[in-house]
Amino acid sequence: MQSRPLGSTGREVSEIGFGAWQIGADWGDVEEDAAMATLHAAADAGVTFFDTADVYGDGRSERLVGRLLREREGITVATKMGRRLDQTVENYSPEHFRAWNDRSRENLGVETLDLVQLHCPPTDLYYRPEVFEDLEAMVEEGRIAAYGVSVERVEEALKAIEYPNVATVQIIFNAFRQRPAELFFAEAARREVGIIVRVPLASGLLSGKYTRETAFAADDHRNYNRQGEAFDVGETFAGVPFEVGLDAVEELRALVPEGATLAQLALRWILMHDAVSTVIPGARSPEQALGNAEAAALPALDDDAMARIAAVYAERIAPHVRQRW
Ligand SMILES: NC(=O)c1ccc[n+]([C@@H]2O[C@H](COP(=O)([O-])OP(=O)(O)OC[C@H]3O[C@@H](n4cnc5c(N)ncnc54)[C@H](OP(=O)(O)O)[C@@H]3O)[C@@H](O)[C@H]2O)c1
């Protein structure tokens, strides 16, 4: 497993990380023992970066990652805050920040959080410099070592990195969401801002294992957020209509190298972009966590494969997503 610098945090993290939303809630049931086994499988495979949030299972995900922190060495944890109340600009206040921060520090069992990300705040928040000044104050208070943002839109990412100490941006980027690579990646690299890539498998679509008949559990957002009923529809299948995605995936199958999986191809495609610091696939089992970590060992994709993935995106996917995020 190779490491890459995590923006201006001074940390090096594994290029394949781990997304811990699945072990919190919203993806169907994952028992506690299975969750811990999944976290350890990732760590055993060389993963050193774990992404969570205070709202995943209302703190369950943070508490499980906190257990991992006590059981393993050399792990960097990024959490998020900002969704425990309505996402109005007023709620991103110094008092709320400190209350949320206290709770995350307790859940994770640490004095200082390695990295805290604003959890997809409203666009207007990026035009409130006082919020970023307050995050600076929290660094000085020793509550957080660094801060970043998790964004929905490319334009939010570009605005966020105008604040000089935003260390990282978390953004959706995958074979079905290619626009971040057009302008944002170069700007982030120029400013030494780390890029954390989420939803790398388009909520599992890019694993190629679903069919038109696949049914998701009632407590799985791939059932209840298909039209954006609960949160931004771009977080579910990267905003690609399910059946459009299924057809596009069929065209990618031929590119999978011998002995590899479609999910691994999808993750390796992301790692072809040097501006990316780490990719955080979510996993619900040790097998998934291990398979994802092993994507780092795949050889680089050749020009033909890269061109084919660009063409499938341009022809089938871009009309559905490119102008939305
Ligand atoms: N607003 C935000 O900041 C935000 C939003 C979304 C996600 N995130 C973060 O990003 C992480 C990743 O994104 P995501 O969870 O939305 O989507 P994702 O990583 O694109 O997809 C995860 C799903 O892919 C399937 N999968 C994973 N590994 C697999 C493998 N090796 N083989 C086959 N299938 C595999 C699993 O589906 P099955 O469950 O069907 O097995 C899994 O639940 C989250 O855990 C979270 O940490 C942050």
The ligand as an SDF file (V2000), in Angstrom:
LIG
                    3D

 48 52  0  0  0  0  0  0  0  0999 V2000
  -21.4610   13.9510    2.7690 N   0  0  0  0  0  0  0  0  0  0  0  0
  -20.3660   13.2670    2.9630 C   0  0  0  0  0  0  0  0  0  0  0  0
  -19.4040   13.7910    3.4280 O   0  0  0  0  0  0  0  0  0  0  0  0
  -20.3500   11.8150    2.5860 C   0  0  0  0  0  0  0  0  0  0  0  0
  -21.3720   11.2850    1.8020 C   0  0  0  0  0  0  0  0  0  0  0  0
  -21.2660    9.9800    1.3550 C   0  0  0  0  0  0  0  0  0  0  0  0
  -20.1790    9.1940    1.7220 C   0  0  0  0  0  0  0  0  0  0  0  0
  -19.2150    9.7230    2.5130 N   0  0  0  0  0  0  0  0  0  0  0  0
  -18.0410    8.9000    2.9260 C   0  0  0  0  0  0  0  0  0  0  0  0
  -17.5580    8.1970    1.8170 O   0  0  0  0  0  0  0  0  0  0  0  0
  -17.5250    6.7900    2.0960 C   0  0  0  0  0  0  0  0  0  0  0  0
  -17.7050    6.0150    0.8040 C   0  0  0  0  0  0  0  0  0  0  0  0
  -18.8160    6.4310    0.0410 O   0  0  0  0  0  0  0  0  0  0  0  0
  -20.1360    5.5770   -0.0150 P   0  0  0  0  0  0  0  0  0  0  0  0
  -20.1230    4.6930    1.1380 O   0  0  0  0  0  0  0  0  0  0  0  0
  -21.2650    6.5240   -0.1280 O   0  0  0  0  0  0  0  0  0  0  0  0
  -20.1000    4.7590   -1.3470 O   0  0  0  0  0  0  0  0  0  0  0  0
  -19.1060    3.7610   -2.0780 P   0  0  0  0  0  0  0  0  0  0  0  0
  -17.8300    3.6040   -1.3590 O   0  0  0  0  0  0  0  0  0  0  0  0
  -19.1060    4.2550   -3.4580 O   0  0  0  0  0  0  0  0  0  0  0  0
  -19.9180    2.3820   -2.0730 O   0  0  0  0  0  0  0  0  0  0  0  0
  -19.9570    1.5320   -0.9600 C   0  0  0  0  0  0  0  0  0  0  0  0
  -20.7320    0.2590   -1.3100 C   0  0  0  0  0  0  0  0  0  0  0  0
  -20.0690   -0.4080   -2.3670 O   0  0  0  0  0  0  0  0  0  0  0  0
  -20.1520   -1.8120   -2.1890 C   0  0  0  0  0  0  0  0  0  0  0  0
  -18.7830   -2.3310   -2.0760 N   0  0  0  0  0  0  0  0  0  0  0  0
  -17.7600   -1.8440   -1.3210 C   0  0  0  0  0  0  0  0  0  0  0  0
  -16.6500   -2.5640   -1.5060 N   0  0  0  0  0  0  0  0  0  0  0  0
  -16.9630   -3.5460   -2.3720 C   0  0  0  0  0  0  0  0  0  0  0  0
  -16.2290   -4.6060   -2.9410 C   0  0  0  0  0  0  0  0  0  0  0  0
  -14.9320   -4.7990   -2.6680 N   0  0  0  0  0  0  0  0  0  0  0  0
  -16.8500   -5.4360   -3.8150 N   0  0  0  0  0  0  0  0  0  0  0  0
  -18.1590   -5.2490   -4.1100 C   0  0  0  0  0  0  0  0  0  0  0  0
  -18.9120   -4.2530   -3.6060 N   0  0  0  0  0  0  0  0  0  0  0  0
  -18.3070   -3.4050   -2.7470 C   0  0  0  0  0  0  0  0  0  0  0  0
  -20.9380   -2.0610   -0.9290 C   0  0  0  0  0  0  0  0  0  0  0  0
  -22.2760   -2.2470   -1.3370 O   0  0  0  0  0  0  0  0  0  0  0  0
  -23.2530   -3.3220   -0.6300 P   0  0  0  0  0  0  0  0  0  0  0  0
  -23.6440   -2.6220    0.6420 O   0  0  0  0  0  0  0  0  0  0  0  0
  -24.3860   -3.4480   -1.6060 O   0  0  0  0  0  0  0  0  0  0  0  0
  -22.4570   -4.5450   -0.4110 O   0  0  0  0  0  0  0  0  0  0  0  0
  -20.7690   -0.7540   -0.1840 C   0  0  0  0  0  0  0  0  0  0  0  0
  -21.8060   -0.5130    0.7280 O   0  0  0  0  0  0  0  0  0  0  0  0
  -18.5940    6.6190    3.1810 C   0  0  0  0  0  0  0  0  0  0  0  0
  -18.4360    5.4350    3.9420 O   0  0  0  0  0  0  0  0  0  0  0  0
  -18.3710    7.8680    3.9930 C   0  0  0  0  0  0  0  0  0  0  0  0
  -17.2590    7.6950    4.8560 O   0  0  0  0  0  0  0  0  0  0  0  0
  -19.2690   11.0170    2.9390 C   0  0  0  0  0  0  0  0  0  0  0  0
  1  2  1  0
  2  3  2  0
  2  4  1  0
  4  5  1  0
  4 48  2  0
  5  6  2  0
  6  7  1  0
  7  8  2  0
  8  9  1  0
  8 48  1  0
  9 10  1  0
  9 46  1  0
 10 11  1  0
 11 12  1  0
 11 44  1  0
 12 13  1  0
 13 14  1  0
 14 15  2  0
 14 16  1  0
 14 17  1  0
 17 18  1  0
 18 19  2  0
 18 20  1  0
 18 21  1  0
 21 22  1  0
 22 23  1  0
 23 24  1  0
 23 42  1  0
 24 25  1  0
 25 26  1  0
 25 36  1  0
 26 27  1  0
 26 35  1  0
 27 28  2  0
 28 29  1  0
 29 30  1  0
 29 35  2  0
 30 31  1  0
 30 32  2  0
 32 33  1  0
 33 34  2  0
 34 35  1  0
 36 37  1  0
 36 42  1  0
 37 38  1  0
 38 39  2  0
 38 40  1  0
 38 41  1  0
 42 43  1  0
 44 45  1  0
 44 46  1  0
 46 47  1  0
M  CHG  2   8   1  16  -1
M  END
$$$$
